[in-house]
Amino acid sequence: MAASGATALAALKIGGRVAFERLVRPKARRPEDVPCSPDAITPEWLTAVLCQSVPGAAVSGVAVKAASAGTHERHQLIVSYNEAGERADLPKSMFTKSLPSVVTRMIGGFNGTARVEGRFYMQLRPQLEIEAPIGYHAAFDRQTYASILLLEDMVATKSATFCNSKTYVDRATAEDMVDVLAALHARFYGNGELAARYPWVASYPRWFTIGAEKMSLEHYTRKAFDAAAHVIPKSVLARRDAVWPAAVQALAVHDNEPQGLIHSDVHIGNWYRTGAGKMGLCDWQCLARGHWSRDFSYAVTAGLTPDDRRNWEKDLLRRYIDRFAELTGTRPDFDRSFLHYRQQMVHALLMWTITLCHSPLLPAMQSEETALAMIERIATAMADLDSLG
């Protein structure tokens, strides 16, 4: 009840602010301004945040094109420069992620995920040797929950194609995804620097617990089991009351094992393939400190068809362990790692129960078709490997 009341109060506050912005239509012009929507972006503001390192460079014009909407709204910016900006080869196409509506500010602003993602791109992305977009600028307003993120246009720079729930992940692609995850997890593995220098990256148990309370995750998971009963294997459906306790118990590995940087939302829709055939990761709003098995389990169970997953999961885990050992000098035990893989599937499932069924104050993050497809894949893996046993 307390969480529900706090959510309702936040929605009222945000609703009033968004109504004000739509009436007044404020524009961003100074570098410290946070545009309330892409329509608030001006050439002056872009000059301030993009051209500061190029003497004499200035943005002469900007056009905004709508792209997609989910937890954020995404727009493409087509930017033109004066002669100095042209000579510096500054980016002419980029994408924004913003929170212009009540529902997007509730999921990205009130929950704090937009602020975390912006900090990731500005502070941590430059330290990672993985395929991921470059961030040009990020800003967040703690009072209004407005947020803006300027990102590399991967289609323009790397001829990228973005994956979705219908993308078939073949063996080579799955292996490349595993390699990306190993490189991500190895960078800060067991390194106290991550928690000390970047305290805004929450430990996964804290990230899960706070998010679960704000989003009434247990309540909506129960509703989702009703809504998705036709795609959930009978053995998992029969033990639905064990799902939440299993999720709570599965948090222990993140406290008891060395932590590293984890993406936490590595479903296939957050991957892309470059024109050179390399797999990359985007949408870093669920970033946390935790055990690598969280990402590995989620990527394999949500990305592969059930038959391919059954045939490849142990080989993919061995490959991950090999890559991880090469990068860290630490070789995780296979049997223990496979146990963690089985346990962490429950957390992967909960990412999609809240997507299928959620508060009306939150946006439709994915289509019902996609949510059901992900629930079916992950729940099937849980049935195959007795994750609730």
N, C-alpha and C positions, 0 to 999 in steps of 0.2 A: 504493500500500500504506500509506504514512504517513497519507494522508487517511482511508483506510478504518479504520485503527487508532484515530485520533483520534475518529472518529464512533462507533465501538463503545464507547470509553471514556466518551464523553459520554452515550451511551445507558444504560450501566450506572449512572453517577452519577445521571442523571435518573430512571431506573427505581426506584432506591432511595429517592429523595426522594418521588416520587409515591406509592410504597407506604406510606411513613411518613405522608404527609398523609391518605391514605385511612383509615389506622388511627386517627390522632389526631384528625382533623377540626378543625384549628385555625381560629379565627375572626379576622377582621380587625376591629379596633376603633379603633386609633389612625390618624391621618392618614398616618403613614409606613409603615403596614402595606401589603403587597401581597397581596390575596386570592389564594389558590392556586386557587380555583375560584369560580364565582358563588355556590355554597352557603356560602362563607366570608364573604360580604358581610353586614354587620349594619346596623341603623339607626344605630348609633353611628358606624360608619365612614362611612356615607353623609352623615351630619350633618357630620362633620369635613371631607369633601372637597367637598360641594356647598353648604353653608350658611354658609361662613366670612365671606362678604361681606354677610350679612343678619342683623343683630343679633336674637337671640331665636329665629331659625328653627331647626327641628329636624325630622328625619325620624322619623315615628312608626311606619312600617311599610314592608316591602318584600316583594314576591312575585316569584319567579323563574320564567320560562317558557322552555323550550328552544325554539330557533329553527332553527339549522342548524350543520353542522360541515364543516370543510375544513382549511385551514392553521391556522385558529383555530376555537374553538367560539363560537357566537353565542347569546346569551340575551337575552330581553327582561326588563327590570326595570319593575315597576309600583310606583311610589313614592307614599306618602302623607306629608303634612306636618302639623305643628301649625298653629295659626291664623296665626302670623307667616310661616311658609313658604308657606301658601296665598295670603296677601296679596301675597307677592313674586312669585307666579306662577312658581315654580321648576318644572323639568320633571318631569312625573308619569310619563312613559314614556320610556325610553331603552334603548339596546342596549349590551351588553357584548361585547367581544372578549377572550377569555382563552385560556390554555394549560393546561388541567387534566390532560392526559394525556401519556404518554411521547411519542407520535408528534407531537402538536402542539407540545410543547416542543422537539422535535428540529428541526422546520422553522421555528418562529417564535422560539424562544429561543436555541438553539444557533447558528442562522444570524444572529441579531441583528435580524431583520426586525421583530419586535414592538416592540423598543426604538426603532427608527427611526420606525415609524409613530406611536408615542405622541408622540415629539418633534415630528413633523410637525404633528400636531393642536394641540399646545400652543404651538409656536413659529412655525411657518410658515403654517398655515392662516389665522390672523387677518390676514395680510398679502396674501392672494390674493383678487382680485375675480372669483371663479368660483363656479359652483354645486358645492358639496361639503358634506358634513355638518360640523356643529360638534362639536368635542371638549370634553367637560366635565372630564375627569380622565384622566391616564395615569400608570402606574407600572410599574417593571420591577425584578426582583430578579436581580442578576448572579450570585448564588451558586446559586440554585435554578432560575433561568430562568423563574420564574413571571411573569406579566404580566397587567395589567388595563387596559382602555380603555373609558371610558364615552362613548358617542356619541349624538348627536341621533337620535331616532326619526323618520326622514324620512317615514314613512307618516302619523304623527300630526301632524307640523308642516307638511308640504307635499303630503300626499296622493300620495306618490311610488309609482311602480311600478318594480320592478327588472327589468332586462333579463337575457336568457340567450341561449344559442347558437341558440335557435329564434326569437328576436325579429327581425322583419323591419325593417331599417334603410332607410327611404325617403330620397329625396334631401334633403328638408328636415331630417330628423334627422341625416343625415350632415354637412350643412353646419353645423348647430348644434354637433355634436361637434368639427368642425374649428375653429370659433370658440372653444370652450372651451380646446382645446389651445393655440391661438395666445395666448390671454390668460395661460394658465399659463406658457408658455415665455418670454413677453415680460417677465414680472415681474423676473427676475434675469438676463436675457440679457447675457452678457459682463460681468457685474458681479462684481468680485472680492470683494464683500461676502459672497456666498454661501459661498465656500470659507473666508473668513477668520472669519466669525461663526458658521458652522454646519459645523464640520469633520466632524461626524458624518454629513453627507450625502456619501457616497463618490462619487468620480468613477465614471462608468459602467464604464470599463475595469477599475478595481479591483473594483467591485461584481461584475462578470461573472467575473473571474478567481478571486476568493475563493470565490464561490458555486459556480463550476464545479468547483473542487477539492473543496469540502466535499460536494457532491452527486454527484461522479463523473459529471459531465454528458456528457463525450465517450463514456464507456462506455455510459451508458443511452440516449444518442441513437442509437448503433448498434443497440441492442436494439429501440428504437422504430421504426427504419426497417424492421426485419423484421416487427414487429407491425402496422405501418400500411402495409405495401407495397401492399395492395389499394386504398388511397385516394390514393397518391402518384403523380403523373404519371410516365410511363416515362422522360422525359428527365431528371427530377430523380433518380429512383431509379438510373438508370445512372451518375450522377455523385455518388453518395452519399459517396464518399471525399473529395470536394471541399468538402463542407458544413462540416466543422470548420475547415479552413484558411481558408475564406471568412469564417467567423464571427470568427476571430482577426484577419484583415485588416480586417474592417469596424469594428474598434475604433478604427482610426486617426482617423476623422472626429471622434471625441469628444476626442481630444488635439490635433488640428490646427485645429479650428474653435472659435469662442467657445462656451462652455458656458452652460447655463441649468438650471433645475429641470425634471426630467422624471419622469413617473409610472412608466414602464417596464413597466406591466402593464395596458395599456389595451384588453384584449379586451372584447367586448361585455358579458360577464357582470359587469364592474366599472362599468357605467354604469346610471343610473336616469333616469326621466323624471318631473318634478314634475307636480302637477295642473295647473299653468299651461303645461305643454308644454315646459319647458326641460330640457335634458340636463345631468346632473351626474355627477361621478366620485367613486367611493368606493374603499376598499381601497388604501391608500397605503403598503403595507409594502415595495414594491420601489423606493421613491424613490431617485433618484440625481442627480448632476450630469452632464449630457451634452448631446449635440446633439439638437435638436428632431426631426430626421428619424427617430430611433428610435421615438418615440411616434406620429408621423404614419403611418409605414409599418405599424406594428402595428395601429393603429386601423382603417385602411382595409382592409388585407388580411384581418383577422380578423373585422371587423364587417359587411362587405358580401358579398352573393352574388357569385360570380365574374363573372356577366354585368354586374351593376351596377358592380362595381369596374372592369371593363374600360371601361365607358362613361363613368364619372364621375371616375376617378382624376386625370386631368390637370386637369379643371375644379376639383376639390377642392384640388389642390395650388396652383393659381392663387389660389383663394379664401384658402387659408392664408397664402400669401405676401403678399397684399393686407392681410389683418388684421394679420399680424406686422409689416409695414412701417408701418402706421398707429400701432401701439403702441410700436415701438422706433425708428422713423426709419431702419431698415436694411432694404433689400430684397434678399433672397437671389436669386441667379441661378436662373432656372427650370431650365435644362438641368442645372446642377450639382446642384440640389435633387432633380431626378428621378433622377439617378444615385445619390444618397444613399438615396432612397426604395427603389430596387431593391436596394441593398446591405444595408440594414437589415432586409429581410425574413428574412434568415437568423437573426437574433437573435429575431425574433418566432417563428419555427419552433421554436427551441430552448426557448422557454418551454413548449411543448406536448409535445416529445419527453420531457422530464423529468416532465411530468405523466402521460403515458401509461405510461412505464416508469421506475421509480425504486427506490431501496433499500427493502427491507421495513421499515426503521426509520422511514420517512417515511409520512405519512398519504396516503390517496387524496384528492388535492386537487380533482379533478373526476371526473365519470363518464367511463367509457371512450367512450361515445357522443359526449360533448362534446369530449373530447380528439381523437378521430378527425375530427370535423367541423372543428375549428380547423386541424388538420394538413392536411387536404384543401384548405381555402381558401387557406392561406398557401403551401403547396407548389404549388398551381395558379398562384398569382401569380408565384412564382419561375420556373415553367416558361414562363409567358406572356412574362415580361420578361427571361429569361435571366440570372437573378440570380447564377448560378454561372459565367457566361461572362466 
